[in-house]
Every structure is written in structure tokens, then in C-alpha cells.
Amino acid sequence: MRRYDWLREIQRLDPERDFLRIYRITATHEFPWDITRALELALFRTYAVPSVGGLLARTGEFTERTQKRYDDTALLLDAVLEHGFADARGRTAIRRMNQMHGSYDITNDDMRYVLSTFVVVPKRWLDAYGWRRLCEHEKQASAQYFRTLGRHMGITGIPATYGDFERCLDQYEAANFGWDEGGRSVADATRELMASWYPRPFAPLAKAASLALLDAPLRRAFRYPDPGPLVTATVRGALRLRGRAVRLLPPRRQPHYARQNSQIKGYPLGYAVAELGTFPTGPGTRTPRSRTARPALTPGCPLNHAKPTPTAGPPQRD
């Protein structure tokens, strides 16, 4: 395979009809590391909307069980990406998302904004740090993928195109970013979690460097300090250098899913999609939800909890 064979494969597909296949290639072959980092940043942005950050703080899940919430969020999204919308595992993941979100009074506007971050933030990250930019087919496919996910989650008024998603995000942030003590506590807990993934001597550096990835409106909403031009230029420059280095690597032949990431730490013995996430009950929830019968866990680490859905590649070349 040559470096741009996956891109050529994507450009032969129809982004309206083949959006799942295109997005899966983009996220698991072309940019698995970048998409993961970008989706982390996408979720981080949502904390700066007080109605979102405040709710997450009140549940306690993002401040008291931060690693588990990170794992569950990544694995639920991962199940839909790997297995699709028709497969039972993908449907189970969406059902779990709907059960959790349906337990709280979350506005459609907030849900639509969060969905928009998943479309827009990865594209902007790749523009800045990726080994190449997304092509038009990939932008269209991403919009279609998350439109489909949003429809399955009962979100209304979903933007139709990437440009519509981008306008939705920018307008919502301009109108709603603001200080909230709960949102700041969730942001602090998330930064602490991400710093904990590095060896202890480097954790403070990682935590400080994370501020360099936040734009000024986001920092102001959290009342975080400006890291300064030197730190910002160093961190962002290092990411751009990484992108240039990745461009020289051969293409990834096998898909890499979020469940294979070292940052997923909570399920060393395996997991069942139906058991991921929380089962909210009590004050603040709409309707207490009972757990269904516990499905058997697939033995082994998350890396091999299920056989990956095959992704046919472009023609092989000598």
C-alpha cells in the first residue's frame, strides 16, 4: 500500500451512501490518534456551556469516577463506529446513550451542540495538526455519520451539512460559553485524568501543556490562565511536527479502534456494551431506571473483546 491509497479509496465512494465506511476509514486507518485527541477536546469544550458542565458536575460521574466516564464514553462511541447502526452491538450502545441522557432534563439545543462538536472539532484539529487535511468526501461523510447518530438519539433540527454544523457550533458557543463552578470542576478533573496517563515526572508538564490547546474563549469560560506565547508555540509546534512525521509513515493496514487505546484502563477483564455507562436513579433524574439482567462479559482485555468489523482496503500494491 502507498500513503494515499486510503484517500483514493474514500474518493471512489459516495459520501451520502457510504458515509459509515468513509468515516470508519478516516477514524481508524488515517487518523486514529488525532481523532481520539480531537474528540477529547470536543467533550472538553462542552463543559464550558454552564447547562452542560453544571449537569455533569452534579451527577458526580465526571469528577468522582473520571476514568470510568472517559472509558465508557469512548467505548460506547467506539461500538457504534465499529459495528454500525444496524448491528445489535451498535444499537445497544445507542440505547445505553439514550437511557443515560433520557434520565436528565437536557435540552435539544445542548444535545445538538454536543453533536456538532464531534463533527467540527476533529476537522479543525486535523487542519492544524494532521498529516493531511480532510477531503470534501470525508467532511460530508462525517456530517452524515453524526446526523444519523443524532437521529437515533432523538435530536431534532440537526444541521444538514458540515458548514451547517460549523455555524451551529460557533453560534452556540458565542451565545452560551460562560463561567460555571461545576463546569470548571469537571474541566479540572479531566485535566488531572489526562495528566495521570503520563509518567509521574511528566504529569505536571502535560497538565500545563493542555492549556496551550485551548483557544481564548474557552480559557476565559473556565478562567484558566493564558499559558503564554512560548508554551503555546512549543506545544502546537510539536503537534505539527508529529503530523509531518506521520505523513512519512506507511498507511495503517488494520483498523485501530478506541478500545485498543492505552488510555482505556477500566476493563482489563473485558466488558459488555450493555453494561457500559451509568444507570441513574434518584434525585435529579427523570425516571429511575432498573438494570436489566447482567450479560456475560467477554473474557480478555478490551483489545480483543470482539472481533473487529472488517474494512476492505484499497487494492494492494507491491
C-alpha positions as CSV (number, residue, x, y, z in Angstrom):
1,M,0.0,0.0,0.0
2,R,1.0,3.6,-0.7
3,R,0.5,6.5,1.6
4,Y,-2.6,7.9,-0.2
5,D,-4.3,4.7,-1.1
6,W,-6.9,5.1,1.6
7,L,-7.7,8.6,0.4
8,R,-8.1,7.3,-3.2
9,E,-10.5,4.6,-1.8
10,I,-12.5,7.3,0.0
11,Q,-12.8,9.4,-3.1
12,R,-14.2,6.5,-5.0
13,L,-17.1,6.2,-2.5
14,D,-20.3,8.1,-2.2
15,P,-20.3,10.2,1.0
16,E,-24.1,10.2,1.2
17,R,-24.5,6.4,0.8
18,D,-21.1,5.1,2.1
19,F,-20.7,7.6,5.0
20,L,-20.1,4.9,7.6
21,R,-17.4,3.2,5.6
22,I,-15.7,6.5,4.8
23,Y,-15.9,7.7,8.4
24,R,-14.6,4.4,9.7
25,I,-11.6,4.5,7.3
26,T,-10.9,8.1,8.4
27,A,-11.1,7.5,12.1
28,T,-9.5,4.0,12.3
29,H,-6.9,4.0,9.4
30,E,-6.0,7.5,8.6
31,F,-6.2,9.5,11.9
32,P,-6.9,7.2,14.9
33,W,-4.6,9.1,17.3
34,D,-5.8,12.5,16.1
35,I,-9.5,11.7,16.1
36,T,-9.1,10.4,19.7
37,R,-7.4,13.6,20.8
38,A,-9.9,15.8,18.9
39,L,-12.9,14.1,20.5
40,E,-11.4,14.5,23.9
41,L,-11.1,18.3,23.1
42,A,-14.7,18.2,21.7
43,L,-16.1,16.9,25.0
44,F,-13.9,19.3,27.0
45,R,-15.5,22.2,25.1
46,T,-18.9,21.2,26.1
47,Y,-18.1,21.8,29.8
48,A,-17.8,25.5,29.1
49,V,-21.6,25.6,28.4
50,P,-22.9,26.0,32.0
51,S,-26.0,23.9,31.4
52,V,-23.8,21.1,30.3
53,G,-20.9,21.4,32.6
54,G,-23.1,22.1,35.6
55,L,-25.2,19.0,35.0
56,L,-22.1,16.8,34.6
57,A,-20.7,18.1,37.8
58,R,-24.0,17.4,39.7
59,T,-24.0,13.8,38.6
60,G,-20.6,13.4,40.1
61,E,-19.6,10.9,37.4
62,F,-17.0,13.2,35.7
63,T,-15.5,14.4,39.0
64,E,-15.5,11.3,41.1
65,R,-15.2,8.5,38.6
66,T,-13.4,10.3,35.8
67,Q,-11.5,7.4,34.3
68,K,-14.7,5.3,34.1
69,R,-16.7,8.1,32.5
70,Y,-13.8,8.6,30.0
71,D,-13.7,4.8,29.2
72,D,-17.5,4.4,28.9
73,T,-17.9,7.4,26.6
74,A,-15.1,6.3,24.3
75,L,-16.3,2.7,24.2
76,L,-19.9,3.5,23.5
77,L,-19.0,5.7,20.6
78,D,-16.5,3.1,19.5
79,A,-19.1,0.4,19.4
80,V,-21.3,2.4,17.0
81,L,-18.3,3.2,14.8
82,E,-17.0,-0.4,14.7
83,H,-20.3,-2.2,14.3
84,G,-22.6,0.4,12.7
85,F,-26.2,1.4,13.2
86,A,-27.8,-1.9,12.1
87,D,-25.7,-4.3,14.2
88,A,-27.0,-5.3,17.6
89,R,-23.9,-4.1,19.4
90,G,-24.2,-0.7,17.7
91,R,-27.9,-0.5,18.6
92,T,-27.1,-1.5,22.2
93,A,-24.6,1.3,22.5
94,I,-27.1,3.9,21.2
95,R,-29.7,2.5,23.6
96,R,-27.3,3.0,26.5
97,M,-26.6,6.6,25.5
98,N,-30.4,7.3,25.2
99,Q,-31.1,5.7,28.6
100,M,-28.4,7.9,30.3
101,H,-29.4,11.1,28.5
102,G,-33.1,10.5,28.9
103,S,-32.7,10.3,32.7
104,Y,-32.0,14.1,32.9
105,D,-33.6,17.3,31.6
106,I,-31.2,18.0,28.8
107,T,-32.4,20.5,26.2
108,N,-32.4,19.6,22.5
109,D,-30.2,22.6,21.9
110,D,-27.5,21.3,24.2
111,M,-27.7,17.8,22.6
112,R,-27.4,19.3,19.1
113,Y,-24.4,21.4,20.2
114,V,-22.6,18.4,21.7
115,L,-23.2,16.5,18.4
116,S,-21.8,19.5,16.5
117,T,-18.5,19.3,18.4
118,F,-18.0,15.8,17.2
119,V,-18.2,16.9,13.6
120,V,-16.4,20.3,13.8
121,V,-13.6,19.9,16.3
122,P,-11.9,16.9,14.6
123,K,-11.8,18.7,11.3
124,R,-10.3,21.8,12.9
125,W,-7.8,19.7,14.8
126,L,-6.7,18.0,11.6
127,D,-6.4,21.3,9.8
128,A,-4.0,22.4,12.4
129,Y,-2.1,19.2,13.3
130,G,-3.0,16.3,11.0
131,W,-0.7,14.8,8.4
132,R,-3.2,15.9,5.8
133,R,-6.5,17.8,5.8
134,L,-9.8,16.1,5.4
135,C,-11.1,15.9,1.8
136,E,-14.6,17.0,0.9
137,H,-15.9,13.4,0.9
138,E,-14.6,13.0,4.5
139,K,-16.3,16.2,5.7
140,Q,-19.6,15.2,4.1
141,A,-19.3,11.6,5.4
142,S,-18.6,12.9,9.0
143,A,-21.6,15.1,8.8
144,Q,-23.8,12.3,7.6
145,Y,-22.5,9.9,10.2
146,F,-23.3,12.2,13.1
147,R,-26.6,13.2,11.5
148,T,-27.5,9.5,11.6
149,L,-26.3,9.1,15.2
150,G,-28.2,12.2,16.2
151,R,-31.4,10.9,14.6
152,H,-31.0,7.6,16.6
153,M,-30.7,9.7,19.7
154,G,-33.9,11.7,19.0
155,I,-32.2,15.0,18.4
156,T,-34.2,17.4,16.2
157,G,-33.1,20.2,14.0
158,I,-29.8,18.5,13.2
159,P,-27.6,20.5,10.8
160,A,-27.6,19.1,7.2
161,T,-24.0,19.8,6.1
162,Y,-20.6,20.3,7.6
163,G,-20.9,24.0,7.1
164,D,-24.2,24.0,9.0
165,F,-22.6,22.1,11.8
166,E,-19.8,24.6,12.0
167,R,-22.2,27.6,12.1
168,C,-24.3,25.8,14.8
169,L,-21.2,25.3,16.9
170,D,-19.8,28.8,16.6
171,Q,-23.1,30.5,17.2
172,Y,-23.9,28.3,20.3
173,E,-20.5,28.9,21.8
174,A,-20.7,32.6,21.3
175,A,-24.1,32.8,23.0
176,N,-23.5,30.2,25.8
177,F,-19.9,29.9,26.8
178,G,-19.6,31.2,30.4
179,W,-18.3,30.6,33.9
180,D,-19.8,27.9,35.9
181,E,-18.2,26.4,39.0
182,G,-19.4,22.9,38.2
183,G,-18.1,23.1,34.6
184,R,-14.7,24.2,35.9
185,S,-14.6,21.3,38.3
186,V,-15.3,18.8,35.5
187,A,-12.6,20.5,33.4
188,D,-10.1,20.3,36.2
189,A,-10.9,16.6,36.8
190,T,-10.5,15.9,33.1
191,R,-7.1,17.6,33.0
192,E,-6.0,15.7,36.1
193,L,-7.1,12.4,34.4
194,M,-5.2,13.2,31.2
195,A,-2.1,14.1,33.2
196,S,-2.3,10.8,35.1
197,W,-1.7,8.9,31.8
198,Y,2.0,10.1,31.7
199,P,4.8,9.0,34.0
200,R,4.7,11.0,37.2
201,P,7.7,13.3,36.5
202,F,5.9,14.4,33.2
203,A,2.4,14.7,34.5
204,P,2.7,18.4,35.6
205,L,4.1,19.3,32.2
206,A,1.3,17.5,30.4
207,K,-1.3,19.3,32.6
208,A,0.3,22.7,31.9
209,A,0.7,22.0,28.2
210,S,-3.0,21.1,27.9
211,L,-3.8,24.8,28.3
212,A,-2.0,25.6,25.1
213,L,-4.6,23.6,23.1
214,L,-7.5,25.8,24.4
215,D,-8.5,28.9,22.5
216,A,-9.0,32.2,24.3
217,P,-12.9,32.0,24.6
218,L,-12.6,28.5,26.1
219,R,-9.9,29.6,28.6
220,R,-12.0,32.6,29.6
221,A,-15.0,30.5,30.2
222,F,-13.0,28.3,32.7
223,R,-11.0,31.3,34.0
224,Y,-7.8,29.4,33.1
225,P,-4.7,31.5,32.7
226,D,-3.1,32.1,29.3
227,P,-0.1,29.7,29.1
228,G,1.9,32.4,27.2
229,P,3.2,32.5,23.7
230,L,6.3,30.3,24.3
231,V,4.4,27.4,25.8
232,T,1.6,27.7,23.2
233,A,4.1,27.8,20.3
234,T,6.1,24.9,21.7
235,V,3.1,22.6,22.2
236,R,1.4,23.4,19.0
237,G,4.6,23.2,17.0
238,A,5.4,19.8,18.4
239,L,2.0,18.6,17.3
240,R,2.5,20.0,13.8
241,L,5.9,18.3,13.6
242,R,4.3,15.0,14.6
243,G,1.8,15.4,11.8
244,R,4.7,15.9,9.3
245,A,6.4,12.8,10.7
246,V,3.3,10.7,10.4
247,R,3.0,11.7,6.7
248,L,6.2,9.8,6.1
249,L,4.9,6.6,7.6
250,P,3.2,3.8,5.6
251,P,-0.6,3.6,5.8
252,R,-2.2,1.7,8.5
253,R,-3.4,-1.7,7.1
254,Q,-5.5,-2.8,10.2
255,P,-8.1,-0.5,11.8
256,H,-7.3,0.9,15.2
257,Y,-10.3,1.4,17.5
258,A,-10.6,3.4,20.7
259,R,-10.9,0.1,22.8
260,Q,-7.3,-0.5,21.8
261,N,-6.0,2.7,23.3
262,S,-3.8,2.6,26.3
263,Q,-5.9,5.3,28.0
264,I,-8.8,2.9,28.4
265,K,-7.9,1.4,31.8
266,G,-11.1,0.4,33.5
267,Y,-11.9,-3.0,31.9
268,P,-8.9,-5.3,32.0
269,L,-11.1,-8.4,32.1
270,G,-13.3,-7.3,29.2
271,Y,-16.7,-5.6,29.1
272,A,-20.2,-5.9,27.7
273,V,-21.6,-2.9,25.8
274,A,-24.9,-3.2,27.6
275,E,-23.2,-2.6,31.0
276,L,-21.2,0.5,30.0
277,G,-22.1,3.9,31.4
278,T,-24.3,4.7,34.3
279,F,-27.8,3.7,35.4
280,P,-29.1,6.9,37.0
281,T,-31.7,6.8,39.8
282,G,-32.9,9.1,42.5
283,P,-33.0,12.9,42.8
284,G,-32.3,14.9,39.6
285,T,-33.3,12.0,37.3
286,R,-36.5,11.9,35.3
287,T,-37.3,8.2,35.8
288,P,-35.5,5.7,37.9
289,R,-34.1,3.0,35.6
290,S,-33.6,-0.6,36.7
291,R,-30.7,-2.7,35.4
292,T,-31.5,-5.4,33.1
293,A,-30.1,-8.9,33.6
294,R,-26.3,-8.7,33.5
295,P,-24.9,-10.0,30.2
296,A,-21.8,-12.2,30.4
297,L,-18.5,-10.3,30.0
298,T,-16.3,-11.4,27.1
299,P,-13.1,-12.6,28.7
300,G,-9.8,-11.0,28.0
301,C,-8.7,-7.4,27.7
302,P,-10.7,-4.7,25.8
303,L,-8.3,-5.1,22.9
304,N,-10.0,-8.4,22.0
305,H,-13.5,-8.2,23.4
306,A,-14.9,-8.6,20.0
307,K,-13.7,-9.4,16.5
308,P,-13.3,-6.2,14.6
309,T,-15.6,-5.4,11.7
310,P,-13.5,-5.9,8.6
311,T,-12.8,-2.9,6.5
312,A,-11.9,-3.8,3.0
313,G,-8.8,-1.9,1.8
314,P,-7.7,-0.4,-1.5
315,P,-6.0,-2.7,-3.9
316,Q,-2.7,-4.0,-2.6
317,R,0.4,-3.0,-4.4
318,D,3.9,-4.4,-4.4
